[in-house]
Amino acid sequence: MDTPRRLLSRLRELMARGPAPLPELVRVVSAELVADVCSVYAMQPGEILELAATQGLRPDAVGRTRLRVGEGIVGLCAASAEVLNLPDAQNHPAFAYRPETGEEPYASLLAVPVRRAGRTLGVLAVQSRDPRLYADDEVEVLETVAMLLAEVLPALGALGGSAEGVGGMVPRTFAGTPLVGGIAVGPIVLRRARLGARRMLAEDVAAEQARLDEAAARMQREIDALVSARLPGDEHGADAAASREVLAAYRLVAADTGWLTRVAEVIRGGLSAEAAVQRVMNDLRDRMRRFADPYLRERLADLEDVANGLLRALEGEAAMPVDARGAILLARRLGPAELLDWHARGIAGLIVEEASPSGHAAILARALGLPALGGVRGLLDAAEPGDEVVLDADEKHAILRPLADVRQVYRHALEARAAREAGFAALRDRPSETADGTPMTLMLNVGLRLELDQLDRTGAAGIGLFRTEIAMLARGSVADVAEQAAIYASVLDAAAGRPVLFRTLDLGSDKMLPGEAPPEEENPAMGWRSLRVALDRPILLRRQLRALLLAAGGRDLSVMFPMVATVAEFRAARDLLRAEAKRVRPAPARIAVGAMLEVPALLWQLPELLRETDFVSVGSNDLMQFAFAADRGTPALAARYDLLSAPALDMLEHIVREADAAGVSLSLCGEAASRPLEAMALAGIGFRSLSMTAPGIMPVKAMLAALDLRAFRPVLASIRRGGAGDASLREALSTWAREAGLPV
């Protein structure tokens, strides 16, 4: 019997008697791998790794030797969550000498992180006197032992108590990123990682493979039924057929045989089917967590969702009938199937530690009408089931265990919001205009067909930004010309004559081309993205332009190019559109070509740009981050630079004046447009068209209906003069708006 199989056999015998004591476990591993040393380091509060058991080092070092995460080779392994295989460990720059261990004679070291549900619980290390690089099969078997340890350590009490317990019921506030606007108050339900497999090692490999095949087939049938079923959320107006775009992409992940093949390989190595699924999922999680790209992280949520479904099928268990009515779901990651399941149980809101606004969880939460917050670090570790939490996606934070008066304030806010939304219904069909009769155009930012019903629900004047890349990212590939044309035609059909501004593929940075690894870039937001990608890959752009022209089918077509940095780039893209237009029949009735103004360099090219374009749309999110050299994804900078500041308003007003002088249509799209206070200031400096997400339409419309723009403009000018040099004019504008009775 080879070493890996013999070791797993001995471990199976050892664990059959109950949780294996760590000293006995390290003796078995040391003997079977012919290693002079085998040690287990367990994570303690304060990110301290403590030697919990050893075979080969001095016994009295157990409980005494400690390393901080990142300190020494063991600490580096824990910090990086990567295997370290070193033939000469003591000459490695990270080596940290601990005299009490007596490790001087040992040259080589293999350190493997002990991880569970994406969290490091400790490190398993073997050492030998002879300088050597451990073989791949030895590394793999030690990774399997680390997986077993991840189940054993908590059961043996080797891990210290959570530092989060300190402070008891003290309220804590956690910052996050809004996925879907709104507020909710309720008890927490936790979507924690699944518990470990009840049986880790295989007794009959063929039988385990048969169980895997049967479970995979059962899981696929359940997913097919989910995609085909009528979706929850139709009562919120979501288009069930369109919502299947997300679930269809999810089904492709589930049907991918690549990861199932890897599971089968692990089963042949001696693990049970359940343990093999967990092992492969752990490997995928550890690889994908290193990617900064939010889209790739969203695929991890899909994979975890699929893996959980497969584990349920293996264990023959149905979804737990948990009643979560009025609760706030808290999860590290969440896939589409689980979100739909939790929605059916009655959750009132959603907090996901790892989620992006363009990801599947956010897309479906939007369709289901659930307030949602992402990027809330630390809350999952600090919370207990049943803890009260305030989810305030509008203010970008969550409050754990809020004081009674805070809860009361938010409950009053919920009541007021319900009353206000009831009043919004009367505004829907009224023209968008200020109290003194100045007309305003309020349009929608959307990216999927499931959002198109929001046109009628909000009374929006059209679609000011259709993000064409979102459907491609959701499906996992760039569709062919015919498929793209069908998507764009359905958007024009839903608009029913209202204007639609299609933005060409905005890929790169945090939205990578499917199947491509992120390029090595120090500043991806300013790197190879958007129009730069399209001009470097003209076939990709020409196919999309051809699809847009075909979709128009004799109707008006408006196309705008993102991240334009020079007039020459705009001309090159426009020329490709004109070339494709000559080949398509019937031709659109009219083609309008525009540019997104997001790069500050265009501010010094405005006269030339405005002579070339039919319209311009200011992308306020990117324009602000480039103008202030402040990454909008960095929490520490989130409140430092404000659109409601004198320089930002001066810059935007300059654009308005230039566009008005040239007679070119101008709009602004971005988060700022959807906030009533910012929308008030934008109207004051001359913007007459704003494009925003659906939740912003009615609040902005209500504010405009109460705003006397003629009276406000001199007030704004005075506030700007008085606040020159200040970081923000927000407080002064808020004070005036409240005194004027505006709903901001």
LUMFI-560143 format. One record per residue: x, y, z of N, C-alpha, C in turn. Coordinates in pm, whole numbers, plus 50000, padded with zeros to 5 digits. Layout:
# residues N
XYZXYZXYZ ...
END
This chain:
# residues 744
500854988150000500005000050000500895012450000 500615022449909501465034349903501255042950027 502195052350048502205060250171500905068050194 500395075650093499155083150118497985074350159 497825062950089496685054250121496875047750257 498125044050289498385037850419498125047850532 498545060450511498315070750613496825073050635 496075074150525494635076350539493965064450607 494455052350578493885040350643494125040850793 495345044750834495645045550977494825056651044 494655067750972493845078651029492385074351043 491905066550947490525061650956490355052951080 491325044251106491265035751225491335044151352 492185054251349492365062851466491095070651497 490455076251392489275084651413488015076551436 488055063751405486885055351429486595054251578 487605056751661487425055851807486915068951867 486725079151781486295092351829487295102751787 487115115251832488075125751795489495121951835 490395121751737491755117251762492515127551844 493175123351954494015132952028495125138051938 495435150851951496445156751864497805149951876 498285146551998499595139952005499645126851926 498585119151932498565106551858498505109151708 497765119151668497625122351526498975126651467 499715135251538501005139751483502005128251480 501905118651575502795107051571502545098651447 501255096651414500915088651297501405095351170 501175108351156501605115451036503115115251024 503815117651134505275117751132505825104251088 505225093451139505715080151105505445076650960 504255079350912503885075150776504575083550669 504825096350698505515104650599507035104250617 507485096250712508925095150743509495109250764 508805116950847509245130550880509795130551021 510865138051043511455138751176510575146551273 509785155851219508935164351302507555165651237 506515164951319505165168851275504565177051387 504085189051354503565198151456502245204351411 501405207351509500145214351484500175227351563 499935238451492499805251551553498335255651543 497735259551655496325263251658496175278351677 495195284151606494945298451615494285301951748 494815312451811494285317251937493825331751920 493055337352016492605351252003493785360651983 493555371351905494605380951876495505376751763 495045367051682495815361951568497185356851613 497145348151714498335341751767498265326851734 499365321351680499465307051652500255300651766 499625291051833500245284551948500525269951914 501735265251949502065251251927501175242652014 500295234451950499305226552023499715212052039 500555206951950501025193051959502225191551868 503135182751906504315180551822504875166551843 505435161251739506235149151745507585152851685 508615153751769509935157051718510535169451779 509715179551807510215191251878510145188452029 510735197152111510725194952255509285195452310 508885185352385507495184852435507115196952519 508085202652597507705213852683507485226852606 507705226752471507395238652390505905239852362 505175228552379503725228752355503065238552454 502285247752403501625257752487502485269752518 503815268852488504725280052516505125287452389 505315279852281505775286052157504605292652086 504765305552060503695313151995504295321851885 503555323251777503935331751664502725339951623 502965352351591501875360451536501625356551391 500395358351345500105355951204500985365051121 501725359151027502665366750946504085365850997 504275360651120505605359551178506145345551158 507385344551108507965331451084507305324550967 507815312750933507265305350819505865300350849 505655295650972504315291051010503335302751006 503735314251057502855326051053502605330850912 503625329750825503455333550685502475324250615 502545311450647501595301650590500165305250630 499985308750758498635312350805498145325150739 499055335050723498645347850666498305346750519 499075338650445498875337550300497885326750262 497585317450359496725305950331497275297650216 498595297350204499245289750097500205279550155 500375268450082501345258150121502755263650100 503645261350197505045265250184505895252650191 506615249850084507435237750071508875242250055 509675241550165510995247750168512075237450200 513045235350110514115225750139515135230950241 515255244250255516215250150349515505261350426 514655257450519513765266950584514505277350666 515625273250731516265282550824516945294250754 517165292950624517735304150549516685312050473 515425308850498514335316550437514215329850510 513955341050437513875354250503512845355050614 511795346850607510725347650707510995338950830 512055330950829512295321650939512435329151072 511735324251175511805330251309512265319451407 513405321451466514005311551555513325311751692 512935300051742512375298451875513225288051950 514115292452038515085283252099514435272052180 513225274452237512615264252321512145251952244 512075253052110511575241752031512645231452000 513915235451999514985226351963514955222251817 514585231551729514435228151587515695230551505 516825233551570518045236551496518465225751397 518315212851428518835202651334518015201051206 516845206951198515935203751088516035214050976 516245209050855516475217850739515185220650663 514515210150617513345212050530512085213850613 511105220750554509835223250623508715224050519 507645216950549506425217750468505295222450560 504745234050532503675239850615502405240950532 501295236150588500005236050519498975242950608 498225252750556497215259350640496055250050671 495555250850792494355243450833493195253250822 492335251050724491285260750695489925254150692 488925261950730487545257250727486655268950690 485865267050585484935277450538485665290550511 486905289350457487635301250419488375308050532 488365302150652489035308250767490155299250815 491285305250849492455297650893492325294551042 492365281551075492265277051213493625273451272 494615271551187495925267751235496835264051120 497935257451154498915253151053499415239251092 499545230350993500135217151010501485217350941 502555213451013503905214350957504665201350981 505445197250882506385186150898507785191350865 508795185650932510175189650912511075177350904 512195178650831513165167750820514575173250832 515505164550877516885168850891517525171650755 517215163150657517845164450526517155175350445 517925183550374517305193250283516575185850170 515305188150158514515181350055513275189350022 512805187649899511525193449857510495182249862 509455183849939508455173249953507735171049820 507455158349789506825154649662505365158949660 504815159749537503435164249521502455155449597 502685142049595501745133149664501825135049816 503035138549866503165141350009502435154350045 502575164449961501875177049985500365174749987 499895166849890498445164649881497925157050002 498675146950048498175139450162498205148050288 499205157150301499215165950417498065175950412 497675180150291496505188850277495245181550322 495175168550291494025160650335493995159550487 495175157250548495245156650694494835170150753 495245181250689494855194550738493345196250733 492725190450631491275191250622490615183550737 491185171750772490675164350887490885172351016 492035178751026492325186851145491325198251162 490865203751051489915214851058488635210551128 488305197651120487135192551192487495188851336 488755184651358489175179751489489465191051588 490135201651541490585212151633489455218151717 488315222351654487235227951737486685217751837 486585205051793486025194751881486905192152002 488235193851985489165191552096489375203852182 488745215052143488925227352219490305233252207 490995230052095492345235252076492355249952039 491225254851993491145268951954490685277252071 491255289252085490855298152193489505304352167 488905310052272487625316752256487735328752166 486615332452105486615343752013486785356752087 487655365052034487845378352093486625386952075 485765382551980484565390651957483625390052076 483795379952162482905378852275483085389952377 484245396152374484505406952469483575418652438 482935423352538482075434852514480615431552522 480295418252522478935413852542477945420452451 477035428152508475935433752432476205448052388 477465452152383477795465752340477455467452192 476735477952155476415480152013477695482351932 477675477651807478815479751718478285483351580 478985492551513478595496851380479635491951279 479165486251168480035480851065479725487850932 480765492850867480585499550738480475489150627 479775492850519479615483850406479355491250277 479075483650173478775489050040477325485950006 476525495949971475115493049938475015484249813 474245473549824473925465149709472535468649657 471605470349751470245474849719469845484549830 469375496349793469025506449892467865502249980 467795508850097466685506250188467185503350328 466235502050422466575498850560465695487350607 466205479950703465445469050764465965467150905 465075463150995465425460551134464865447051172 465695438651232465195425551271466275416951332 465905404751375466895395451431467745389351321 468945385551356469865379551260469605364551246 469585359851123469735345551096471055343951022 471825334151065473155332351009473155321250905 473735324350792474035313950694475525310950712 475825301750803477205298150826477605287150729 478905284350726479375273350643478775260350696 478605250650608478075237750649479025230950747 478455222750834479295215050924480085204750844 481125199450904481975189850834481235176950803 481785169550707481205156750669481225147350789 480155139650806480095130350918481105119050903 481395115550778482355104750751483385109950653 484635110350693485675116650613486355107150515 486555094650554487375085550475486515074750411 486885070750290486115061150212486465046850250 485455038350262485695024150281485615016750148 484785021850056484605015649924484605026949821 485715028449750485865039549656484815039149546 484535027349492483545026149384482155030349432 481835026549555480525030149610480425045249630 481525051749674481515066249692481345073449558 482005068249453481865074349320480425073149270 479815061749296478415059849254477505069549329 477765071649458476975081249535477135095249479 478365098749440478615112049383477825113849253 477885103849164477185104849036475675106449056 475135098549149473685099349175473305112849234 474125117749327473825130649390473945142049290 474955141549201475125152049100473925152549007 473415140848967472245140448879471015146048951 470865142449079469725147449155469795162549171 470995167549201471175181949218470855189349088 471305183848974471065190548846469565190948816 468835180348850467375180448830466725191348915 467195192949039466625203249126466905217249072 468115219249018468455232348963467635235148837 467475225048751466655226648631465225230548669 464725224148774463365227448818463305241648871 464355245948942464395259548996464385269848885 465195267348780465275276748669463955277348594 463285265948584462045265348507460845270548586 460985270748718459835274448802459565289348796 458385293048837458045307248853458785312548973 459505323548955460385328549060459615336049167 460055334349294459555343549396459945357549356 459155367049389459495380849355458605386449246 457775377949182456865383149082455915393249145 455645391249275454765400849342455435414449353 456755414949331457475427749332457595433149190 456995426349092457045431148955458205425748876 459005416848932460155411548859459675402348749 460305403048633459965394648519460625381148537 459815370648559460375357448590461255352248477 460825354248352461625349348241462985356048236 462995368948266464275376248263465145372448382 464525369948499465325366248616466085353348593 465595345248500466295332648473467655334848409 467945347048362469295349548309470355346348414 470115351148535471065348548643471095333648676 469915327648688469865313548725470395304448615 470245308748490470795300748380472325300748387 472915312148421474365312648439474775303748557 473965303748660474225295148776474145280348736 473185277148649473055263248604474285258848527 474895268048450476115264548377477235261048473 477325268148585478335265048685478105251048742 476835247948771476515234848829476805223548732 476615225948603476795215548503478255213848461 479125222648505480535222048468481145209348527 481625200348441482145187448488483585188448538 484245199948515485645201148554485865198948702 485085205648785485305204348929484805190848980 483765185048916483305171748955484365161248924 485115163048814486215153948782487265154248892 487545166348942488505167749051487995161049177 486685162049205486095155249321486305140149308 486075134849188486255120449165487705116249191 488655124749151490075121549176490355120749326 489765129849403489995129849547489355117649611 488195113449561487565101149611488495089249588 489105088649470490035077649442491245078049536 491525089849592492615090949688492255086149827 490965082849852490585076849979489605084550064 489075095950014488105103550093486675099450056 485755101650149484345099550119483875110150018 482715107749957482205117249858481995130949921 481425131450043481195144350109482515151450138 483485144050191484765150150223485495154650097 485325147249987485965151049861485385164049808 484055165649817483425178149774483965189749857 484055187649989484585198250075486035201550042 486825191150015488255193249986488415201549858 487705197949753487815205249626487295219449643 486205221149719485665234449740486645242949818 487315237049917488325244449993489455249049902 489895240149812490975243849719490545255349629 489325254349574488825264949486488685278049562 488175277149684487985289249765489315296049792 490325288049826491625293949858492285300049736 492045294349617492605300349495491865313049458 490535312649464489735323949416489735335749512 490005333149641490005344149737491155353749711 492155349549633493305358149604492985368149495 491885365849421491525375149315490805387249374 491215399149330490525411249375489245413649295 489115407349179487995409649089486675405349155 485745414649180484475410849242483705400549160 483815401049027483075391548945483545377248973 484865375348985485385362049015484955357749154 484895367049247484425363549380482945359349378 482165365549290480765361549277480655347249225 481565343249136481535329549087481835319949203 482645324149299482915315849415481625313549493 480795323849507479505322149576478645312049503 478635312549369477865302849292478385288749316 479715287149314480305273949335479985268549474 480045277049575479715272649709478255268549719 477385275949652475965272649650475765258949588 476455256449474476345243549407476895232449497 478055234949560478655224849647477735221449764 477075231449822476125228849931474955220549883 474485223649760473405215549703473825201149683 475065199249638475575185749617475715178349750 476175185349853476285179049986474905175150040 473915183850018472545180250062472055167749990 472355167249859471935155649782472655143049829 473945144149862474695132649912474145127650045 473765137250130473285133550263471795130550265 471135132550149469715129650139468855138850221 469335151150242468585160550326467915171150241 466755175350283466065186450216466475199350284 466125210450221466425223550281465725224750416 466405230350514465835231650647464645241250645 463505237050701462315245850700462405256650807 463355265850789463545276550886462555287850858 461885292650961461015304250947461855316550976 462075324650874462935336350890462165349250865 460865349150891460045360950862460535373050942 460825383850868461255396250931462705396450974 463465385750945464855384950990465805390650885 467025393550928468085398250839469065386750821 469245382450698470165371450670471595376850664 472495370250736473905373950738474715362250684 475515364850580476275354150515477625359350471 478595350250461479885354150405479775355350255 479185345250192478885345550049477525339050030 476865341849918475535336449895475305334849746 474835323049706474515320549566473045322749538 472665322449409471275325549371470245316049429 470535302949426469535293449473469245295449621 470295297349698470095299349842469345312349870 469645322749795468945335449817467445333849792 467095327149685465675324849657465035316649769 465775306749820465265298549929465015306950054 465985315450090465835323850208464725334150188 464585339150067463495348750041462145342050065 462035329550023460775322350044460485320450192 461525320450276461335318950420460985332050488 461075343250413460555355750466461555365850516 462845364950474463815374650523463435388750478 463815398550561463485412550532464665420150475 465865414350483467055421050433468215411450427 469315416250372470435407450341471745414850364 472685408550438474035413850455475005402850414 475825405650312476765395650260478175401550267 479065394650337480415400050353481115401650218 481005391450131481715391850004480695392149890 480365404149845479415405749735479655419249671 479375420049541479545432649468478205437149413 478035450249387476755455249337476335448949204 477295443949124476945437948995476865422749003 477015417049123477005402549137475615396649142 475565383349140474285376349136473435379249259 474055379449376473265381949498472605395749491 473355405849445472795419349437471715420149330 471945413749216470975414249106469635408249150 469695396549214468445390149256467815397549375 468635402649466468075410349578467325422449527 467865428849422467195440349362465845436049303 465845424649232464605419849171463585415949278 464065411249393463165406749499462765418049594 463365429849576463025441149662463575440149802 464755433849819465355432149951466465442349973 466415450550078467565458950111468785450050134 469935454050081471115445450092472375453750105 473295448650186474565455350214475675445150193 476765449350128477895440450105479165446050167 480225437850166481525442450213481565446150360 480725439950443480665443350585481605434050661 482845437850675483855429250735483705428450887 483805416150938483815414051082482465411451145 481385414951078480055413351138479705398651158 480065390251061479725376051071480375369751194 481605373751225482295368251340481755373651471 481235385851469480775392251593479345388751630 478545384551533477105382851555476765368751603 475675367851675475105355051716473665354451664 473155342451636471765341351589470815347851687 469895355551634468905362251717469295376151760 470585379951744470995393651773470205403351685 469785414451744469085424651666470105432351581 469735435751458470615443551372469785453551293 470365465251274469795475351184470605474951055 469935472450945470555472650813470165485950747 471125494750731470865507750669471735508850545 471215503650432471985503950307472095518250254 471145526850287471215540750241472415547950302 472675545250429473805551650498475045542750501 474995531350433476165522550413476695516450542 475795512550634476295505950753475235496750814 475715488350905474845479750984475185481851130 474165481951217474375483951360473975471051431 474955464451490474705451951563474325455151707 473265448751755472745450551892472515465451923 471715472251843471495486651864470775489251996 471025500952052470325504952173468835506652143 468025506052247466565506452230466115519152158 466725530652191466285542952128466675543351980 467805536951946468205536251805467235527451727 466875516051786465885507251721464585514751698 464185522451799462925529751788462985540051676 464105547151665464265557051558464125550451422 464775538951405464715532151276463325526451247 462635521951351461275516851327460355528351285 460545540051345459775551851301460135555251156 461425554051123461855557050986461215547350887 461095534650927460445524850839458975528450818 458305532550926456895536550914456765548750823 457665558450841457605570450758457905567150613 458845557850592459175554050455457995547150388 457295538650462456125531850405455065542150365 454855552150452453865562450419454325570650299 455635573650294456135581550181456015573950050 456315560850054456225552849932454785551849884 453855551649979452445551649940452115564749867 452715575749912452495588549845453175589349710 454265581649691454975581749563454095576849448 453145567949480452305562349374451595573349296 451215584049366450515595049299451465602949208 452785602349238453755609849158454155602749030 453955589649026454525581648917454165586948779 452915590348759452465594348625452505609448602 452995616848701453105631348683454415634848614 454465645648539455735649648475456795652648580 458055649948546459175653448635459505668148614 459195676348714459495690548703459595696548842 460255707848850460385714748978459105722349009 459035727549130457815734649173457565747049089 458625752949033458435764848950458335761348801 458135748348770457835744348634459025741248545 460225739848599461385736148518461345721248489 461295716948363461205702548334462545695548362 462445683548414463615675048441463345661248381 464375655048327464255641548272464935631848367 464175622448420464715612248511464665598748440 465835592648427465945580148352466585569448440 466565557048391467025545448468468395540648424 469185535548520470375527648492470015513048514 470135504748413469815490448426470865482248352 470875469148378471835460448312471275447048272 470045443748316469445430848282467975432748247 467465423448169466065424348131465135423548251 465595416748358464715415548475464435429148539 465215439348503465015452748561464115461548473 463725456648356463005465248262461615468948310 461015460448393459685463848443459705476348529 460915480348575461025492348657460685504948578 460755504348446460355515948365458915519948396 458025510248395456615513248419456335515548567 457055508248653456795509548797457225523148850 458245529148789458755542048838458265553848754 457745551148633457375562048545458575569348487 459735562648481460955568748427460765572348280 461505582548236461365587348098462085578647997 462885569348044463615560447954464785554248028 465715548647952466895542448009468105550947971 468685557648069469815566248043471145558948040 471145546448086472355538248083471945523648086 472145516847973471975502247973473365496147969 473745489448078475085483648090475115470348016 475605470447895475525458347812476385447047864 477405449947944478305439247989477705430748100 476695435848173476195428648289475585415248248 474785415048141474195402448096475275392648054 476365397647992477445388847950478165382848071 478405391148172479065386248291478175376348365 476865378848367475955369848436475885356248368 475955356148234475865343348162477195336248155 478295343348186479605337048189480345337148057 479815343647955480505344347826479895355647745 480635359947642480105370147551479215363247449 477965367447441477005361147350477375364147205 476885355647115477135358246973476225369646926 476375373546800475655385246749474155383546760 473645371746722472195369546724471645370246867 472365364146961471905364347100471945378447157 473005385747127473065399547175471945407847114 471705406146985470645413846919469295411146984 469045398547022467775395147087467645402347221 468745403047297468705410147426468405424947405 469135431147313468965445547292467585448747234 467075440047148465735442247091464675441647200 464855432347296463865431347404463885443847492 465065450047505465155462447582464395473647510 464605474747380463895484947303462395482347303 462005469647298460575466247303459975470947436 460675467947546460155471747678460085486847693 461025494047631461035508647640459865514747565 459345507547466458145511947394458235526347345 459325529447278459485542747221460225552647310 460385549447439461165558047526462655556447494 463455566647514464865565747475465625555347555 466575548847488467475539247553468895542547508 469795545047604471195547747572472005535347607 472445528147503473235516047523474705519847539 475305515747652476745517347668477435504647619 478425506047534479135494347484479875487647600 480345475447574480925467047679481975474647761 481725475347890482645481947984483345470948063 484325464647998485045453448057486415457848104 487065448848181488355452148238488185456748381 489305459748448489285463948588488575453448672 487405456648732486705446948815485705438548737 485665439948604484745432048522485555425848407 486165414348436487075408348340486305401048231 486925400448113486395392248005486265377948054 485145371148028484995357348072486135348648021 486675340648112487735331548073489125337648076 489215350448108490525356948109490935360248251 492225358248278492775362248408492995377248407 492885383548523493135398048528494565401148484 494775411348400496145414948363496905420148484 498225418948477499055423948586499085439248579 498295445848663498205460448662498235465448805 499025475748829499055481548963497795489648990 497205495748886496005504048902494965499948798 494245488748822493315483648721492255493748678 491795502348770490755512148734491245521848627 492555523748621493135532648521493925524848416 493615511948405494385503348316493645499648190 493815487148150493265482048024491795478448047 490925487748015489495485748043488665493747945 487375490447942486345498047870486695499847722 486695512447675486925515047533488325510547490 489275510647582490625506147547490615491447508 489875483347583489735469147548489055467947412 487975475547393487195474447270488015478347147 488805488947158489605493147042490765483747016 491265477047121492315467047101491755453947050 490455451947069489785439847019488615444046931 488915449646816487845455446733486795445346690 487155432646678486155422646639485065421646745 485475421746873484505421246983483565433246976 484125445246954483315457246947482425457246824 482955453246709482155453446586480975443846595 481195432346658480075422946675478985428946762 479385435746868478375441946953477645453146879 478375461346806477735472146731476785466746626 477185455746560476295449546461475025444546529 475155438646649473985433746722473055445346759 473625456446802472805468146837472065473446715 472735474046602472095478946479470975469546435 471215456546445470175446846409468985447946504 469265450046633468195450946732467285462846706 467875473846656467065485846631465975483146530 466295475446426465265471546329464445483146277 465095494046240464375505646187463975515746292 464245512946420463955522546527465175531246554 464985541546638466115549846678467095541646761 468375544746748469415537846825470385548146882 470645547147012471625555847079472705547147140 473955549747103475105541947150476105551547211 476625548047330477685556447387478855547647429 480055553547418481285546347444481845550547580 482255540847663482725543947798484215546947804 484615554347906486035556947937486785563147819 486135572547753486815579747644487825589247706 489085588347661490135597047715490595607547615 490385604847486490775614447382489695614647275 489615625847204488665626847093489005616546985 490295613646967490705603846867490125590046898 490075586347028489485573447065487995573147030 487305584147059485885584747025485685583346875 486485590446795486335589546650486565575346600 487575568546655487875554846611486685545646638 486075546946756484935538546789483725542246703 483485555146684482355559546602482505554646458 483745554646407483965550046270483645535246254 483935527346358483565513146354482045511546349 481335519946425479865519546423479345523246285 479895533646225479445537746091479725526945988 480875520146000481205509545906480205498045916 479835494446039478865483546057477485487846010 477145500646028475815505545988475595504045838 476655504645761476525503145616476145489045576 476335479345667476115465245633474775460045682 474075467745766472885462645832471625468545769 470665459845739469365464045687468275456345761 467165463045802466935477345782467815485645874 468205497245826469035506245906468175512946012 468775516446125468005524046225467465537046166 466325541446219465755553946170466715565546196 467395564946311468375575346345469395569146438 470665572446419471725567646507472325579646580 472245579546713472885589846795474105583546862 475225590446853476475585146907476975594547016 477255588847134477665597047247478885591747316 479375599447412480565595847489480265597047637 480835587947715480815589247860481965598447900 481665608647978482705617748026483075613248167 484155605548174484615599948301486085603248328 486815606748222488255609248234488485624348233 489115629848336489295644448342489995650448221 490805642848149491495648248031490515653947930 489295648547926488295653447830487835667647862 488035672047986487615685548022488345696047938 489555692747893490335702047811490175699147661 489255690147629488965687047488487475688747458 486755695347549485305695947535484835702347404 485395713547361484905719247235485015709447118 486165702647108486345693046999485395681047016 485265676147139484395664547164482955667947131 482485679447177481085683247157480765685547010 481775688946929481535690246785481325676546720 481835665946785481795652646725480615644146775 480075647446892479095638646956477675643846941 476735634546952475315638146957474855640447100 475515634047194475165635947335476365631847421 476365636447546477415633047643476735629147773 477255618747835476755614547966477915614748064 477765622448171478815623348273478715611148364 479785603148369479855591848463480455596848593 479605600948686480095608048805480965599348893 480715586248898481515577748987482985577948947 483265575048820484655574748775485245588748766 484465598548720485005612148709485475617248845 484705614448948485105618849082486365611749129 486445598649108487615591649160488885595649085 488765598548955489955602648881490315617248912 489295625648928489555639848955490255641649090 489865633549190490455634949323491515624449353 491875616249252492875605549273492515597249394 491235593349404490725586149521489935574049475 490505562249495489835549749456488495548749527 487425548049450486095547749514485825534549584 486675524349563486515511649634487265511049765 487955521849802488725522049926487905528350037 487485520450138486615525850244487195538050314 488525538450333489135549650405488975562850332 488685562150200488545574450122487085577750091 486175569050135484785570250092484175583850125 484505589450242483875602050283484825613950272 485985611850214486975622650214486715632750103 486265628149987486045637049873484565636549836 483975648349817482525649249805482145656049674 481155650449604480625657149487480035670649526 479525671549648478975684249696480095692749758 481105695449677482195704249717482365714649607 482985725849641483125736649542483875732149416 485025725149427485715721349303484915711649218 484225702049281483445692449203482285699449131 481585708449201480475715549138480985725049029 482145731349051482725739848946483015731748821 483595720048839483925711348726482665707248650 481645703248721480405698848657479685710548590 479695722248653479045733848592479755737948463 481065736548460481825739448338481345730448223 481115717748253480625708448151479245712648101 478375716648196477025721048159477095733048065 477925742948099478015755048015478505751647875 479525743147865480075739547735479045731947651 478325722647713477325714947640476185723847593 475735733047681474655742247643475085751047526 476325756047530476815764747422476895757347290 477215744247297477335736347174475995730447130 474975731647215473665725947181473655710847184 474475704747269474585690147279473865685347404 473075674847388472335669147501473295663847606 472985666747733473865662947844473055656347954 473605645748011472975639348127474075635248224 473675631648345474615626448444474065613348498 474915603048499474495590348558475515586348663 475075579848765475945575948875475175576349005 475825572149111475155571449241474635585049285 475375595649253474985609049299473605612949248 473285608849125472005612949065470815607449143 471015596249214469885589749281469635595049422 470485604249468470315609649604469705623649594 468575625949660467865638749644468715651049669 469575650949772470375662849801471325665949685 472005655649634472915657649521472125661649396 470965655349376470145658649260469695673249266 469415678249385469045692349403470185701449357 471415698249399472565706549361472835705449211 472685693549154472905691749010471905699848929 470635699848975469635708148906470005722848920 470555726549036470915740549059472035745448969 472965736748927474065741048839473735738848692 472505733848662472075733648523471805720248460 472015709048531471675696048472470155694748463 469695689848348468255687948328467915673348298 468915664748296468685650448274469585642648369 468965633848448469685625548544469275611048523 470255602048532469965587648516470435580448642 469605571448693469855565548825469235551748835 469515544648944468865531948970467415534449011 466585524248996465145525749016464755531349154 465395526849265464955532149395465115547249409 465955553549326466155567849339465135576349266 464405570649171463525578649085462475586249166 461695579249247460605585749319461085595749424 462095592549507462585602649601463095615249532 463815613649421464315625449349463145633149287 462185625949232461025632449172460245640349277 460105634549397459385641449505460135654049548 461465653149556462255664849593462095675849489 462195672149361462095682149255460725688949257 459685681049284458335686849286458175697449394 459015696649498458935706549607459975717549594 460855716849495461985726249484461625738049394 461725749949448461615762249369463025765149317 463285761049193464645761749140465115776249126 464195785249086464585799349071465045805249204 464385801349312464775806349445466055799649494 466275787249454467425779849505468745783949439 468725787749313469985790149243470825801249306 470245812649345471085822549415471565817649551 470775809449619471195803749747472415794849725 472355786349620473475777449589474725785449557 474575796249481475735804549447476355810449574 475525814649668476025820349793476735809749876 476165797949884476795787049961478135783349900 478215783249766479475779849700480555790449725 480145803249725481125813749753481625812749897 480705810349988481085809750130481875797250165 481725786850085482405774250117483615771550033 484115781549961485305779649879486455775049968 487095764149928488195758550006487775748250108 486455747350136485965737050230485945723450162 486065712950243486045699350188484685695750132 483615701550187482265698050143481295709350176 480265710550091479175720050116477925712750163 478065699950192476905691450221476085696650339 476745700350446476005704550566475195717150538 475785726750470475055739150440473875736550348 474055727850248472965724550156471865716950229 472255707750317471255700050393470425709250482 471095718550547470385727850636469365735950558 469765741450443468825749350363467645740750318 467945728350272466875719650222465865716350332 466355713550452465445710550563464595722650597 465225734250601464455746350634463425749550527 463725745550400462775747950291461715737050283 461815726850370460825716150372460985706150259 462185705050204462405695650093462665681650146 462105671250084462325657350129463655651950078 464735655750146466055651050105466625640950205 
END
